[in-house]
Amino acid sequence: MKLLIADDEPAVRALVHATLEGDDYLILEAGDGMEALEVSRSEHPRLVLLDIMMPRLDGLEVVMLTAQAQERDHDRGMAAGADDYFTKPFSPLALLRMVEELREERRREPSQSERGERPLPGYAAGRPSPGRR
């Protein structure tokens, strides 16, 4: 399986790479947000391990656009961290409104990196990362 490790800290990329190498993974790496986007577009990884606070492009909004319309599918998507969930077929006008709202929110609120903040290692949104206690 092809996967991308996108993190601006070389030591983190090296640790993740060493952890996963040899298990039939083709491992790609990116050191900033723009590089991660470029690699994703050209290589189409099945999995992206993404640090969302990186140089040249940070922040992340995830909108699921899927034919899976069951309530449990929606709940799983939102629990996985999606910001919104659209089922196919969808209203193009509703999608446009949602994208414009997200864009406006991003314009009004500076990112953590713009404010000079970094989360504590092993924590995301105030919760311990999986595998950390």
Rosetta silent file (secondary structure, phi, psi, omega in degrees, C-alpha in Angstrom):
SEQUENCE: MKLLIADDEPAVRALVHATLEGDDYLILEAGDGMEALEVSRSEHPRLVLLDIMMPRLDGLEVVMLTAQAQERDHDRGMAAGADDYFTKPFSPLALLRMVEELREERRREPSQSERGERPLPGYAAGRPSPGRR
SCORE:     score description
SCORE:     0.000 S_00000001
   1 L     0.000  137.177  178.760    0.000    0.000    0.000 S_00000001
   2 E   -87.028  127.259  177.219    1.265    3.478   -0.896 S_00000001
   3 E  -136.158  154.986 -178.193    1.257    5.939    1.990 S_00000001
   4 E  -117.986  128.906  172.541    2.452    9.475    2.566 S_00000001
   5 E  -101.757  114.610 -178.542    4.054   10.789    5.741 S_00000001
   6 E  -117.878  105.444 -178.972    3.581   14.566    5.777 S_00000001
   7 L  -155.316  141.467 -179.493    5.306   16.303    8.664 S_00000001
   8 L   -82.837   -3.492  178.796    7.686   19.257    8.912 S_00000001
   9 L  -102.517  111.261 -178.249    9.765   17.531   11.588 S_00000001
  10 H   -55.334  -35.634 -178.964   12.348   15.182   10.009 S_00000001
  11 H   -65.539  -36.816  178.229   12.639   13.158   13.234 S_00000001
  12 H   -67.846  -45.378  177.740    8.897   12.423   13.196 S_00000001
  13 H   -59.426  -42.915 -179.247    9.007   11.384    9.542 S_00000001
  14 H   -63.830  -41.063  179.340   12.003    9.158   10.247 S_00000001
  15 H   -64.321  -46.922  179.890   10.296    7.489   13.213 S_00000001
  16 H   -64.115  -42.425  178.618    7.092    6.811   11.282 S_00000001
  17 H   -59.851  -47.983 -179.909    9.083    5.578    8.292 S_00000001
  18 H   -63.422  -35.214  179.420   11.149    3.225   10.451 S_00000001
  19 H   -65.585  -36.940 -172.224    8.000    1.969   12.172 S_00000001
  20 H  -100.319  -18.941 -175.167    6.273    1.085    8.905 S_00000001
  21 L   -63.906  147.385  179.162    9.082    0.087    6.549 S_00000001
  22 L    87.420   -0.031 -179.478    9.304   -3.534    5.575 S_00000001
  23 L  -109.186   39.058  179.159    5.574   -4.175    5.899 S_00000001
  24 L    61.558   34.118  175.178    4.769   -4.018    2.163 S_00000001
  25 L  -108.968  138.657  168.132    4.300   -0.247    2.229 S_00000001
  26 E   -95.863  110.422 -171.577    5.592    2.152   -0.389 S_00000001
  27 E  -100.842  123.893  175.561    6.396    5.113    1.834 S_00000001
  28 E  -109.164  154.164 -179.806    6.447    8.659    0.476 S_00000001
  29 E  -133.342  150.009  174.700    7.442   11.722    2.497 S_00000001
  30 E  -141.587  139.212 -176.286    6.721   15.448    2.438 S_00000001
  31 L  -101.144   -2.887  175.196    8.244   18.136    4.645 S_00000001
  32 L  -153.542  172.458 -174.641    5.657   20.893    4.231 S_00000001
  33 H   -63.973  -41.603  179.956    2.034   21.374    3.262 S_00000001
  34 H   -66.297  -41.541  178.032    2.592   22.298   -0.385 S_00000001
  35 H   -62.985  -39.890  177.791    4.896   19.336   -0.922 S_00000001
  36 H   -61.187  -42.028  178.574    2.292   17.054    0.688 S_00000001
  37 H   -64.847  -44.310  179.444   -0.346   18.373   -1.683 S_00000001
  38 H   -62.830  -45.164  179.476    1.935   17.940   -4.706 S_00000001
  39 H   -64.796  -41.591  178.676    2.913   14.388   -3.725 S_00000001
  40 H   -60.264  -43.343 -179.357   -0.719   13.475   -3.048 S_00000001
  41 H   -67.094  -37.983 -175.716   -1.766   14.749   -6.455 S_00000001
  42 H   -86.945  -32.139 -172.779    1.001   12.982   -8.343 S_00000001
  43 H  -104.685  -18.010  178.398    1.308    9.721   -6.396 S_00000001
  44 L    52.215   59.670  178.545   -2.276    9.112   -5.136 S_00000001
  45 L   -65.415  150.700  177.058   -1.426    7.490   -1.786 S_00000001
  46 L   -79.606  -23.129 -178.143   -4.099    5.296   -0.158 S_00000001
  47 E  -140.560  136.449  175.391   -3.227    6.701    3.285 S_00000001
  48 E  -122.979  121.714  172.760   -1.857   10.080    4.374 S_00000001
  49 E   -96.171  107.934 -163.896   -0.401   10.552    7.841 S_00000001
  50 E  -121.172  121.305  166.742   -0.723   14.322    8.065 S_00000001
  51 L   -81.960  124.449 -174.497    0.581   16.932   10.461 S_00000001
  52 L   -91.653   -0.372  175.691   -1.842   19.793    9.884 S_00000001
  53 L  -116.469   90.653 -177.148    0.421   22.569   11.171 S_00000001
  54 L  -134.948  161.413  175.475    3.216   22.831    8.627 S_00000001
  55 L   -64.665  156.574  173.714    5.032   25.516    6.657 S_00000001
  56 L    69.516  -13.750  174.482    3.739   26.687    3.245 S_00000001
  57 L  -179.098  117.474  177.041    0.220   25.318    3.792 S_00000001
  58 L  -136.304  178.654 -176.672   -1.467   24.363    7.008 S_00000001
  59 L    83.090  158.581 -175.948   -4.898   23.807    8.351 S_00000001
  60 L  -158.778  129.541  170.992   -7.314   21.219    7.196 S_00000001
  61 L  -121.640  130.650 -178.926  -11.005   21.029    6.531 S_00000001
  62 L  -118.569  122.126  175.587  -12.402   17.614    5.675 S_00000001
  63 E  -121.090  122.743  177.925  -15.720   17.211    3.929 S_00000001
  64 E   -84.402  131.924  178.252  -16.850   13.708    3.083 S_00000001
  65 E  -126.109  103.416 -166.979  -18.587   13.423   -0.270 S_00000001
  66 E  -148.000  160.286  174.731  -19.935    9.891   -0.554 S_00000001
  67 L   -85.889   -7.249 -179.668  -22.768    7.650   -1.666 S_00000001
  68 L   -77.481  103.008 -170.445  -22.873    6.096    1.821 S_00000001
  69 L  -107.388    2.744  178.900  -26.054    7.687    3.124 S_00000001
  70 L   -67.575  149.839  179.191  -26.895    5.586    6.174 S_00000001
  71 H   -58.892  -38.061  179.714  -27.008    7.445    9.479 S_00000001
  72 H   -65.395  -32.773  176.609  -24.272    5.162   10.846 S_00000001
  73 H   -65.592  -45.569  177.416  -22.048    6.123    7.878 S_00000001
  74 H   -58.519  -47.617 -178.720  -22.605    9.810    8.630 S_00000001
  75 H   -61.611  -41.644  178.472  -21.877    9.236   12.318 S_00000001
  76 H   -64.132  -42.142  178.887  -18.668    7.320   11.520 S_00000001
  77 H   -62.996  -44.245  179.929  -17.501   10.067    9.172 S_00000001
  78 H   -68.506  -39.231  178.399  -18.140   12.803   11.693 S_00000001
  79 H   -65.027  -28.845  179.151  -16.556   10.762   14.498 S_00000001
  80 L   -77.930   -6.339  175.007  -13.470   10.329   12.295 S_00000001
  81 L   112.893    7.361  177.563  -13.096   14.101   12.187 S_00000001
  82 L   -63.789  144.913  176.054  -15.001   15.265    9.120 S_00000001
  83 L   -84.727  -25.425  176.813  -16.157   18.873    9.262 S_00000001
  84 E  -157.886  166.759 -173.505  -19.189   18.101    7.117 S_00000001
  85 E  -142.887  115.358  178.707  -20.755   15.146    5.307 S_00000001
  86 E  -114.385  133.427  176.613  -22.493   15.280    1.933 S_00000001
  87 E  -102.410  147.767  177.501  -24.187   12.293    0.373 S_00000001
  88 L   -87.815  139.661   -7.223  -24.525   11.738   -3.359 S_00000001
  89 L   -71.237  152.886 -177.389  -26.544   12.982   -5.043 S_00000001
  90 L  -126.122  163.843  177.193  -26.049   16.324   -3.326 S_00000001
  91 L   -82.216  116.503  177.036  -27.257   19.863   -3.808 S_00000001
  92 H   -57.069  -35.982  179.075  -24.579   21.863   -5.647 S_00000001
  93 H   -67.113  -39.652  177.826  -25.906   25.025   -3.995 S_00000001
  94 H   -65.547  -39.575  177.824  -25.619   23.496   -0.507 S_00000001
  95 H   -63.633  -45.856  179.170  -22.056   22.378   -1.289 S_00000001
  96 H   -60.467  -43.833  178.161  -21.138   25.849   -2.536 S_00000001
  97 H   -59.801  -45.041 -178.375  -22.623   27.463    0.615 S_00000001
  98 H   -63.322  -44.583  179.819  -20.683   25.103    2.859 S_00000001
  99 H   -62.840  -42.562  178.869  -17.375   25.746    1.034 S_00000001
 100 H   -65.124  -38.115  177.084  -17.918   29.500    1.182 S_00000001
 101 H   -64.308  -43.556  178.203  -18.722   29.315    4.901 S_00000001
 102 H   -62.698  -41.466  179.273  -15.542   27.342    5.588 S_00000001
 103 H   -61.482  -44.191  179.894  -13.523   29.838    3.543 S_00000001
 104 H   -65.149  -40.694  176.944  -14.968   32.757    5.497 S_00000001
 105 H   -59.769  -43.129 -179.995  -14.271   31.041    8.834 S_00000001
 106 H   -64.120  -36.113  179.175  -10.643   30.504    7.775 S_00000001
 107 H   -68.220  -36.206 -177.114  -10.316   34.179    6.824 S_00000001
 108 H   -76.789  -31.231 -173.358  -11.681   35.358   10.188 S_00000001
 109 L  -114.219  120.933  176.384   -9.616   33.071   12.396 S_00000001
 110 L   -67.483  149.512  178.486   -5.822   32.875   12.211 S_00000001
 111 L   -72.020  167.291  178.198   -4.388   29.368   12.274 S_00000001
 112 L   -59.256  -41.271 -178.371   -2.469   28.060   15.284 S_00000001
 113 L   -67.447  -33.181  176.491    0.814   28.522   13.440 S_00000001
 114 L   -67.236  -30.029  177.707   -0.094   32.133   12.585 S_00000001
 115 L   -85.637   -1.713 -179.373   -0.713   32.707   16.312 S_00000001
 116 L    78.065   18.875 -177.573    2.641   31.075   17.098 S_00000001
 117 L  -100.125  147.450  171.189    1.020   28.131   18.878 S_00000001
 118 L  -134.832  136.492  177.627    1.961   24.460   18.693 S_00000001
 119 L   -69.238  159.658  175.824    0.003   21.716   20.468 S_00000001
 120 L   -63.087  142.278  178.549    1.787   19.639   23.060 S_00000001
 121 L   -55.200  134.588  178.598    3.476   16.597   21.499 S_00000001
 122 L    85.194    4.564 -179.401    1.065   13.666   21.464 S_00000001
 123 E  -126.269  139.377  175.095   -2.032   15.845   21.814 S_00000001
 124 E  -135.957  128.159 -179.619   -4.586   16.946   19.242 S_00000001
 125 L    51.278   36.699  176.342   -7.581   19.084   20.142 S_00000001
 126 L    79.075    3.899 -179.561   -6.833   18.519   23.823 S_00000001
 127 E  -114.116  142.949  175.221   -7.013   14.719   23.581 S_00000001
 128 E   -61.778  141.741  175.941   -4.092   12.303   23.832 S_00000001
 129 L   -68.829  154.062  176.919   -3.147   10.813   20.498 S_00000001
 130 L   -55.648  141.534  179.428   -3.772    7.079   20.056 S_00000001
 131 L    86.164   -7.953  179.051   -0.973    5.038   21.550 S_00000001
 132 L  -109.587  137.358  177.474   -0.051    7.755   24.037 S_00000001
 133 L  -130.909    0.000    0.000   -1.027    7.636   27.691 S_00000001
